[in-house]
Amino acid sequence: MPAKPSRILRADALNNRLRIVEAARETFAELGLDVPMSEIARRSGVGAATLYRRFPTKESLVTEAFTDQLAECVAVVDDAATDPDPWRGFCAVIEKVCALHAVDRGFTSAFLTAFPGALAFERERERAEGVFAGLIRRAQEAGRLRADFVLADLTLVLLANSGVAAGTGDAAPVASRRLMGYLLQSFRAEGAAPLPPPAPVGLDRAYGQQN
């Protein structure tokens, strides 16, 4: 008998954690990362003390909420890197990652935000950046990708995609695909015209650090 309350307590604690994470995903997707923690507590049906006991900082909650989505993005990049056609792999990354981001406003912000306290999250994103940089180089060496495309341009693509998705509501997936079609045509080496210098923005600098 003494063990039963302990088991119930652990089950309740796990249930609270799952409710918090699910509410956080939905709230971040709808309102972005700037939403107050109190709103997440309200939507999850737990008290603020319970929320902060499970997730002392918004950073810890954001990384927990979007770990699966990050893994999916990393898998897209890894798969594309194995494609013998680097231009096809490059296009697949742009199309698939932007499709994922188009349906989740919060994940776009999380993907473009520095989380120095979340080492696993940062390591995976940095590894994906390195793999994608290699794909860029191969596509350029093959003469398919314009020579002045740089890794920082991926940040611009994601920001543009995020803006289109935020302004098109339920049509966001369709609008995102249309935008990517235009952009991928402009990334081709054939007929590429000179551009202004690249913007000094990395994947971890677009939104700044969230507290």
N, C-alpha and C positions, 0 to 999 in steps of 0.2 A: 504493500500500500504506500509506503513513503516515496517510492520511486515514481508513482503515477503523477503527482503534481509537477514533478520535475519534467517529465515527458510532455505534459500539457503546456508548460511554460515554454519549452523549446519549440513546440509546434506553433504556439502563438507568436513567438518572436520571429520565426521563419515566415509565417503568414504576413506579419506586419512588414517585414523586409520586402517580400514580393509585392505587396500592395504599394509600398512606397516607390519601388523601382518602376512598376507599371504606370503609376500615376505620373512619375517624373518623365517617362518616355512620351506619354501622351501630351503632357503639358509643355515640355520643351518643343515637341513637334508643332504644337499649335501656337505657342507664344514666344519661342526662342529661349535662350539661356538667361535672359535678364529677369525672368519671372521670379518673384520672391519665394523663398523656401516655405513661407507660411501658406502660400497658395497650393504648393505640392502637398503639404501636410493636410490641408483642408480636403483636397481631392482624394487623398488616399484614406481619409477617415481616421488618421492617427493624430495624436497630440504633437505639438512642436518638440517637446522633450523627447518623445520616442523617436522622432525623425532625426534629431541631432545626436541621439545616442547611437543610432545605426550609421549615420553619415554626418560626421562632425563639420564637414565643409561642403559647399556646393560642388567644388572640384571632385570630391570623392563620389558624390552622387552622379555627376555627369559621366564620369568615366565608367561607373558601374552600369549606367543606363545604356551606354553606347558601345560597350565592348564587343557585342555580337556584330553590330553594324561595321565596326572597324575591321573585324576579322573578315567579314564578307568583302570589304573593299580591298584588303590586302590579298585575299585569294584571287580577286579579279586581276590585280597587277601581276601576281605570280604566274597565273595561267597565261596571261598575255605575253609574258617574257619568254615563254617556251614556244611561242608561235614562230615557225621558220620565216614568216613574212613579217618583218618588224613594223611596217606601216599598218598592216591589218591588226597587229597586236596593239599598236598605239591607238588606233581608232576604237578598238574594243574597250580599252581603259576609259577613254573619254566618254563613250556612250554609256557604258554600264555603271561607272561611278556616278556620273551625273544623273542617271535614272534613279539610282539609290537616293541621292541627295535631293532630288526633286520632290520626293514625297515626305521628307522629314526635315523641316526647317531647323530643328534643334541639332540634328546630327551635322548639318553643314557647319553650324557655328562651332560645335565641338571639334570637328575635324580641322578647323582653321584656328584653333585657340591653343596657346601654350599651356600645358599642364605639367610643370616641372616636378610636382609631387607625385605624379602618376607615372612611374618609371616604365612599367610594362606597356602602357598606352603609348608613351612617347617613343619607346624603342621600336614598336611595331610600325608606327607611322614613319619614323625615320628610315627603317629598313625598306618600307614600300617606296619612299622617295628615292632611295638609292637604286632600287630595281627599275623604277620608272625612268630615272635619269639615264640608265643604261639602254633602255628601250628607245628613248629619244635619240641617243647617239647612234644607235644602229639604224634607225629609220632615216636619219640624216645622211649617214654614210651610204645608204642604199639609194640616195637621191630622191626619196619620196617625200620627206618632211622638210619644210623650209629651214634653211640653215640658221636663221636667227631665232627660232623657237627655243626658249629656255625653260627650266623647271618652274621659275616664278610665274610663267604664263599659265600654268595649271591653276594657280590661285585665282588669277583673273577669270578663268573659265568657270571655276566653282562659284565665285562671287556673282558673275553674270547669271549663271544658272539659278542661283539662290534667289536673285532679284526677280527673274522671270517667274519662277515657281511661286514666290510670295504674292505676286500680283495677278496670278491667273486662276487661283482657287482650284476647283476640281479638274480644270483643264491643264494643270501643271505638268503631268507626264507627257501629254501631247505637245505642249508648248516647249518643254525641255528638249524633246526629240527634234523639233523643228530648229531650235536654236543650235543644237549640236550639228545638225546637217549643214547649216550655214558656216559654222566655225570650222568644221573639218575641211570643207572646201577651201577656206581661206588659209588653212595650214599646209596645203599641198605645195611642194617645191615648184611645180610647174607654174610659170607666170607670176611668181611671187615678186612683189614690189617692195622697196625698202620701207621700214617701219621706224617710228621713234624708238629711243632706247627702252629697254625693259624696265618695268616698275620694280623697285627693290622690296618686294613682298614675298615672304616664304609662307609655307602652309601653316606655320605657327605664329604668324604676325598679323594676320588680317583682322582679327577681332581683339587681339590683346589678351592678357591673362584674366580669367574670370576668378573672382574670389567667392 
